[in-house]
Amino acid sequence: MDSREQAAFDRAATMTERVYEHFKDVIAIDTSVPPGLNYDRFVDVVEPKFQALGFDTERVVIPDELIDGIPLPLEGPRVNLVATRTSPASNGEQVTIYAHMDVVPIEEGWNYDPFQATLDDGRIYGRGTADMKGAIASLLTAIEVMDAEGIDPAYDLIVCICTDEEIGGYPGIWHLAKEGYVKGHMLCLEGGQDPRIGLASAGAVDVTVTTIGRSGHSGMNFIAVNAIDGIIPVLNELYALKQVVEARESDVPGPAHPQAPSDKMTPMFNLSVINAGRKSNIVPSSCSLIINRRYIPDENFDDVVGEIREAIDRGMEKSVAEDVEVEVFHVYPAMRTAGLEGEHTRKMVESYKLVHGYSDDDFVASGGSGSTDMANVHQELGWNDIPFTGPGRMDSRAHGANEFVRMDDVIAHMKVLIHYLAF
């Protein structure tokens, strides 16, 4: 190992208090989406941190009309931060470093304040520690370490701190890619310290089906039309379609899990939310169902929506409902990555091997059932060699109660970033 790199690694190991300060600052802002109300407050916190490190910064606000079609209760401006800094060692080569500032809402079961980064027995707890505001804290500290050691990155740095990844539709990084802010290659800070190589991500679409009936007194239901009765044949057709869909397999290996239906990526068809009725003695006039469909890269979005519409039509032929309404929200497209065919992914693997001592045999390459806004970058720019890295692990409870990262992994993540960006 280069002596300068060893010195940087040694310094990184001493930065636990400093990185914890950054964690506390970024976790303290409630950026749960929906509604995504405090994006501007979050940028107020992190923008001065990048400016103190010599970055030029720009706030990019997504116009309201571009997010009006998202069927969720959103509030506040969609403020994205772009921070740029040139490096004398870059020779003009650029890297766009991506992180999102939004987090999923809080659910029951927390033993710690989710918006107060709490260090307990070597773990930092809080919403967003793993997914993925904690990565912003480790990035800031890694850059501070490089600066303190006089190490210039091998790239000009473009840091994009973005909105709305957790809901999709029109996430901030897609807007920045459309507007020309994303350059060089992409380094995504949404990942973990486990030896994993992502080969693909699933597409996601929500389809809302609403059957329309006619309300009336439950004691005279023969003059009303019950919308719940009306959706039952539609549900039957959709459930039959679910069996067909979930029997399909991709040519991409799936995540290793003892309960997985296959060793390949498979689609998911979820009957996720159903709502109807206000009082037991009123015949409900409408009933809505939300289908969450995860589709594999082998499938086409139009075909996915088309077969759902066909199932709804078949059900309506047998339904008492007077009408049906169908709304489609395309959350994210599916994406295949370059995997180890990509030079940047290979470089990230080498960084992990250096920091953790992993061997080539430790790395598992597979597709994931999750969806990501990196698929929008791929859709817009054609990029598929996108390395992923973050301070969490598979057991970090991302999206769950008591989400956490280990301080040892935070330090390791800083070292991974130092090696990737400078050596």
C-alpha positions in Angstrom: 0.0 0.0 0.0 1.2 3.5 -0.8 2.6 5.3 2.3 0.3 8.2 1.7 -2.7 5.9 1.5 -1.6 4.2 4.7 -1.4 7.6 6.4 -4.9 8.5 5.2 -6.2 5.1 6.5 -4.5 5.7 9.9 -6.1 9.2 10.1 -9.5 7.9 9.1 -9.4 5.4 12.0 -9.0 8.4 14.4 -12.0 10.3 13.0 -14.9 8.6 14.9 -15.9 11.7 16.8 -15.8 13.8 13.7 -17.8 11.5 11.5 -20.3 11.0 14.4 -20.8 14.8 14.4 -21.7 14.7 10.7 -24.1 11.8 11.4 -25.9 13.7 14.1 -26.3 16.7 11.9 -27.8 14.8 8.9 -30.0 12.4 10.9 -31.5 15.2 12.9 -33.5 16.6 9.9 -36.7 14.8 9.3 -36.7 14.2 5.5 -39.3 11.5 5.5 -41.2 11.2 2.3 -44.0 11.5 1.9 -44.2 14.4 2.4 -40.5 15.4 1.9 -41.1 18.6 3.7 -37.6 19.5 4.9 -35.3 19.1 1.9 -34.4 22.8 2.0 -33.6 22.5 5.7 -31.4 19.5 5.0 -29.5 21.4 2.3 -29.1 24.3 4.8 -27.1 21.9 7.0 -24.9 20.1 4.4 -24.2 22.9 1.9 -21.9 24.8 4.3 -20.0 21.6 5.0 -19.2 21.2 1.3 -18.4 24.9 0.9 -15.9 24.6 3.8 -14.2 21.9 1.8 -13.8 24.2 -1.2 -16.8 23.0 -3.2 -18.8 25.4 -5.3 -22.5 24.7 -4.7 -25.8 25.1 -6.5 -29.3 24.4 -5.4 -31.5 22.9 -8.1 -35.2 23.0 -7.4 -37.5 20.7 -9.4 -40.4 22.7 -10.9 -43.7 21.9 -9.3 -45.3 20.8 -12.6 -42.8 18.0 -12.9 -43.9 16.3 -9.7 -47.6 17.1 -9.8 -48.4 13.7 -11.3 -47.0 11.8 -8.3 -50.0 10.3 -6.5 -48.7 11.0 -3.0 -49.2 13.8 -0.5 -46.0 15.8 -1.1 -45.1 19.1 0.6 -42.3 21.6 0.3 -39.8 22.5 -2.4 -37.8 19.6 -4.0 -34.3 21.2 -3.4 -31.3 19.2 -4.7 -27.7 20.2 -4.0 -24.9 20.0 -6.5 -21.4 20.5 -5.1 -18.4 20.6 -7.4 -14.7 20.7 -6.9 -11.8 20.3 -9.3 -8.7 18.4 -8.5 -5.2 19.1 -9.9 -4.7 15.3 -10.2 -7.8 14.7 -12.3 -6.6 15.4 -15.8 -10.2 16.5 -16.4 -11.7 13.1 -15.4 -14.9 13.5 -13.5 -17.0 11.4 -11.1 -20.5 12.1 -10.0 -21.0 11.0 -6.4 -24.7 10.4 -5.6 -26.6 10.2 -2.4 -30.3 10.9 -1.6 -31.4 12.9 1.4 -34.9 11.5 1.8 -35.9 8.6 4.1 -38.9 6.4 4.6 -41.4 7.3 7.3 -41.1 6.0 10.8 -42.9 2.9 12.0 -43.4 1.4 15.4 -40.8 -0.5 17.3 -38.0 2.0 17.8 -35.9 1.9 20.9 -34.0 5.1 20.0 -35.0 8.5 18.7 -35.1 7.9 15.0 -34.0 11.5 14.3 -31.1 11.6 16.8 -28.1 9.6 15.7 -27.4 7.5 18.9 -24.0 5.8 19.3 -24.6 2.6 21.4 -22.1 -0.3 21.7 -20.3 0.5 18.5 -23.5 1.1 16.4 -25.1 4.4 15.2 -28.9 4.2 15.3 -31.3 6.5 13.5 -33.5 6.7 10.4 -31.2 7.1 7.4 -28.0 5.9 9.0 -27.8 3.0 6.4 -30.3 4.3 3.8 -28.6 6.6 3.1 -27.8 9.8 4.9 -25.0 8.1 6.8 -23.1 7.8 3.5 -23.1 11.6 3.2 -21.4 11.8 6.6 -18.7 9.3 5.7 -18.1 11.0 2.4 -17.6 14.4 4.0 -15.2 12.9 6.5 -13.3 11.0 3.9 -12.7 14.2 1.9 -11.6 15.9 5.2 -9.1 13.1 5.7 -7.7 13.4 2.1 -7.4 17.2 2.5 -5.6 16.8 5.8 -3.1 14.4 4.2 -2.6 16.5 1.1 -4.1 13.8 -1.2 -5.7 15.1 -4.3 -8.6 13.0 -5.7 -8.0 11.4 -9.1 -11.2 13.0 -10.3 -13.0 16.3 -10.4 -15.8 15.7 -7.8 -19.5 16.4 -8.6 -21.6 15.6 -5.5 -25.3 15.3 -6.1 -27.5 15.2 -2.9 -30.9 14.4 -4.2 -34.6 14.2 -3.4 -37.4 11.6 -3.6 -35.6 8.3 -4.2 -37.8 6.6 -1.7 -41.0 7.4 -3.8 -39.7 7.4 -7.4 -41.7 8.9 -10.2 -39.4 11.9 -10.7 -36.5 11.6 -8.3 -34.0 14.5 -8.2 -31.1 12.6 -9.8 -33.2 12.0 -12.9 -33.8 15.7 -13.2 -30.1 16.5 -12.7 -29.2 13.9 -15.4 -31.7 15.5 -17.8 -30.3 19.0 -17.0 -26.7 18.0 -17.7 -25.3 18.0 -14.1 -24.3 14.3 -14.1 -20.9 13.8 -15.7 -18.0 11.5 -15.9 -19.2 8.3 -14.3 -21.5 7.6 -11.4 -20.5 6.5 -7.9 -23.7 5.6 -5.9 -23.4 5.8 -2.2 -26.4 3.5 -1.7 -24.8 0.2 -0.8 -23.1 -1.6 2.0 -19.8 -3.2 3.2 -20.9 -6.7 2.3 -19.0 -8.3 -0.7 -21.9 -8.0 -3.1 -22.0 -7.1 -6.8 -25.4 -5.9 -8.2 -26.2 -7.3 -11.6 -29.7 -5.8 -12.0 -32.5 -4.0 -10.2 -36.2 -4.5 -10.5 -38.6 -2.1 -12.1 -41.6 -1.0 -10.0 -45.1 0.1 -10.9 -48.1 0.9 -8.7 -51.5 0.3 -10.3 -54.6 1.6 -8.4 -57.9 -0.1 -9.3 -61.1 1.6 -8.1 -64.5 -0.1 -8.7 -67.5 2.3 -8.7 -70.8 1.3 -7.2 -73.7 3.3 -5.7 -74.2 4.0 -2.0 -77.4 3.3 -0.1 -78.8 2.0 3.2 -77.5 -1.5 4.1 -81.1 -2.4 5.0 -82.1 -1.8 1.4 -79.0 -3.0 -0.4 -81.0 -4.1 -3.4 -81.3 -0.5 -4.6 -77.5 0.1 -4.2 -74.4 -1.3 -5.8 -71.7 -2.6 -3.5 -68.3 -1.6 -4.8 -66.6 -4.3 -2.7 -68.8 -6.9 -4.3 -67.8 -5.3 -7.6 -64.1 -5.7 -7.0 -64.2 -9.4 -6.0 -64.1 -10.8 -9.6 -61.4 -8.3 -10.4 -59.4 -9.6 -7.4 -59.9 -13.2 -8.6 -58.5 -12.4 -12.0 -55.6 -10.4 -10.5 -54.8 -13.2 -8.1 -54.7 -15.7 -11.0 -52.4 -13.4 -12.9 -50.1 -13.2 -9.8 -49.6 -17.0 -10.0 -48.6 -16.7 -13.7 -46.3 -13.7 -13.1 -44.4 -15.0 -10.1 -43.6 -18.3 -11.9 -41.4 -16.3 -14.4 -37.6 -16.2 -14.0 -34.9 -13.9 -15.3 -31.6 -15.0 -16.7 -30.0 -12.9 -13.9 -29.1 -14.7 -10.7 -31.3 -13.7 -7.8 -30.4 -12.8 -4.2 -29.4 -15.9 -2.2 -32.2 -16.4 0.4 -33.4 -19.7 1.8 -37.1 -18.7 1.2 -36.6 -17.4 -2.3 -38.7 -19.2 -4.9 -35.8 -19.5 -7.4 -32.1 -18.9 -7.7 -32.9 -16.4 -10.4 -34.5 -13.0 -10.2 -38.3 -13.3 -10.2 -41.1 -10.8 -10.6 -43.2 -9.8 -7.6 -47.0 -9.2 -7.8 -48.3 -7.7 -4.6 -52.0 -6.9 -3.7 -50.8 -4.2 -1.3 -53.5 -1.9 -0.1 -57.3 -2.1 -0.2 -59.8 0.5 1.0 -63.6 0.8 1.0 -66.5 1.9 3.1 -67.1 4.4 5.9 -69.8 2.8 8.1 -71.3 -0.7 8.4 -74.8 0.4 7.5 -73.8 2.2 4.3 -73.3 0.2 1.1 -69.8 1.4 -0.1 -69.8 3.3 -3.4 -66.2 2.8 -4.2 -63.4 0.3 -3.4 -59.8 0.9 -4.3 -56.9 -1.6 -4.6 -53.2 -0.8 -5.0 -51.1 -3.4 -6.8 -47.3 -3.1 -6.4 -45.7 -4.9 -9.3 -41.9 -5.5 -9.4 -40.8 -6.5 -12.8 -37.5 -8.1 -13.9 -35.3 -6.7 -16.7 -36.5 -9.4 -19.0 -40.0 -7.8 -18.9 -41.3 -4.7 -20.7 -43.2 -2.0 -18.8 -45.9 -1.7 -21.4 -46.5 -5.4 -21.3 -46.6 -5.5 -17.5 -49.3 -2.8 -17.4 -51.1 -4.3 -20.3 -51.6 -7.7 -18.7 -52.9 -6.1 -15.5 -55.4 -4.1 -17.5 -56.5 -7.2 -19.3 -57.1 -9.0 -16.0 -59.1 -6.1 -14.8 -61.2 -6.1 -18.0 -61.8 -9.9 -17.5 -62.9 -9.3 -14.0 -65.2 -6.5 -14.9 -67.1 -8.7 -17.4 -68.3 -10.6 -14.3 -68.6 -7.6 -11.9 -71.6 -5.8 -10.6 -69.6 -2.5 -10.5 -71.0 0.3 -12.6 -67.5 1.4 -13.6 -63.8 1.0 -12.9 -61.0 3.5 -12.8 -57.3 2.5 -13.3 -54.3 4.7 -12.5 -50.7 3.8 -13.3 -47.7 5.2 -11.4 -44.4 4.1 -12.9 -42.1 4.2 -9.9 -38.8 3.0 -11.5 -37.7 1.2 -14.6 -35.7 -2.0 -14.4 -32.0 -2.0 -15.1 -29.1 -4.4 -15.9 -25.6 -3.4 -14.7 -22.3 -4.1 -16.3 -21.2 -6.1 -13.2 -17.5 -7.1 -13.3 -17.5 -6.2 -17.0 -17.4 -2.5 -15.8 -14.0 -0.9 -15.0 -15.5 1.2 -12.3 -17.2 -1.7 -10.6 -14.0 -3.7 -10.8 -12.2 -0.8 -9.1 -14.7 -0.7 -6.3 -14.2 -4.5 -5.8 -10.5 -3.9 -5.5 -11.2 -1.2 -2.9 -13.2 -3.6 -0.8 -10.6 -6.3 -1.1 -7.9 -3.8 0.1 -9.9 -2.5 3.1 -11.6 -5.7 4.3 -9.3 -8.4 3.0 -12.0 -10.0 0.9 -11.0 -12.4 -1.8 -12.6 -12.7 -5.2 -14.5 -15.8 -4.0 -16.2 -13.8 -1.3 -18.1 -11.6 -3.7 -21.6 -12.6 -4.7 -23.0 -11.3 -7.9 -26.8 -11.2 -8.2 -29.8 -9.1 -9.1 -31.9 -7.4 -6.5 -35.6 -7.2 -5.9 -35.3 -3.5 -4.9 -35.7 -0.6 -7.3 -33.4 2.4 -7.7 -33.2 5.8 -9.3 -29.9 4.7 -10.8 -32.2 3.1 -13.4 -33.3 6.6 -14.3 -29.7 7.6 -14.9 -29.3 4.5 -17.0 -32.4 5.4 -18.9 -31.3 8.9 -19.5 -27.5 8.5 -20.1 -27.1 4.8 -20.9 -24.7 4.3 -18.0 -24.7 0.8 -16.5 -21.2 0.6 -14.9 -22.3 2.1 -11.6 -20.5 1.0 -8.5 -22.5 1.0 -5.2 -21.0 1.5 -1.8 -22.3 2.6 1.7 -21.6 2.2 5.4 -24.4 -0.3 6.1 -24.7 -4.1 5.7 -27.5 -6.5 4.9 -28.5 -6.6 8.6 -28.7 -2.8 9.1 -32.5 -2.8 9.2 -32.8 -0.3 6.4 -36.5 0.9 6.2 -37.1 -0.8 9.6 -37.2 0.1 13.2 -33.8 0.7 14.9 -31.9 1.1 11.6 -28.2 1.2 12.3 -24.7 1.1 11.0 -21.6 -0.1 12.8 -18.9 2.5 13.5 -16.2 0.1 12.2 -18.1 -0.1 8.9 -18.4 3.7 8.7 -14.6 3.9 9.1 -14.2 1.2 6.5 -16.5 3.0 4.1 -14.3 6.1 4.5 -11.3 4.1 3.5 -13.1 2.5 0.6 -13.9 6.0 -0.7 -10.4 7.3 -0.2 -8.9 4.4 -2.2 -11.6 4.6 -4.9 -11.3 8.4 -5.3 -7.6 8.9 -5.0 -5.6 5.7 -5.6 
